Amino acid sequence: MTSFVVVIPARFASTRFPGKPLAELHGKPIVAHVIDRARESGADEVVVATDDRRIAEAASACGCSVAMTRASHATGTDRIAEVVAQRGWDDDFLVVNAQGDEPLLPPALIRDVASTLEAHPEAAIATACHPIADVAEFLDSNAVKVVFDNHGYALYFSRAPIPWPRDQFAGDRSRLPENLPAHRHIGIYAYRCSFLREYSRLEPAAIERFESLEQLRALANGYRIAVSVTADAPPPGIDTPEDLDRARGRSAPL
């Protein structure tokens, strides 16, 4: 079994949905569901990283470890890096970032990204993707795409449709060509602590700024990202109150 911890970055402030981690879903806060999914993954430990006492109290009520972090972090990755510094975890220690707004995240997917990172010693990060079969999803700029090499390492992430099927799309863009290696990125990451210690010191890259994709900072600075392919897309996370209403219509996680 791969040894790893899960850190759940959760903040109260949100432009579209303030207080989201504490919103009720099937009788308990969203963050409590994320904690359950993380525990079911087989993680050695689960830690909620937050700057808000209300979220800390909700996590503690679940018996979960809490790390209080600064409010100024720009990304969840920065928040997790502070937890790594607080805990003094070894450089080769594996940490999975499970977002605090993903109450339906499959535990197997959490475990899989950790195992993928362990299996790729040259990688600093591991992430996941699933095949794209729908042309509308392929062309959607909100659907982040990833292409990777023959050894499973990411070559590039983009909001643009990649790889571009030039010959077929010259005449027909109503469907994707058969066997096109198009994959949608799933925003879950496993990190080596050695990378997290360096992350905050890395300069943002031009490609990161233009694509608005922070994982491109790692690629631009020479870090390798291993990519795991899963057959199906996980249930969507919760970004808005409307997303929460849709989630409430689903069956409660077991």
ABEGO torsion letter per residue (X at the ends): XBBBBBBBBBBABBAABBGAAABBBGGBBAAAAAAAAAAAAGBABBBBBBABAAAAAAAAAAGBBBBBBBAABABAAAAAAAAAAAAGBBAABBBBBBBAABAABBAAAAAAAAAAAAABAABABBBBBBBBABAAAAABAABBBBBBBAAGBBABBBABBOBBBAAAAAABAABBBBGBBBBBBBBBBBBBAAAAAAAAABBBBAAAAAAGBAAAAAAAAGBBBBBBBBABBBBBBBABAAAAAAAAABBBBX
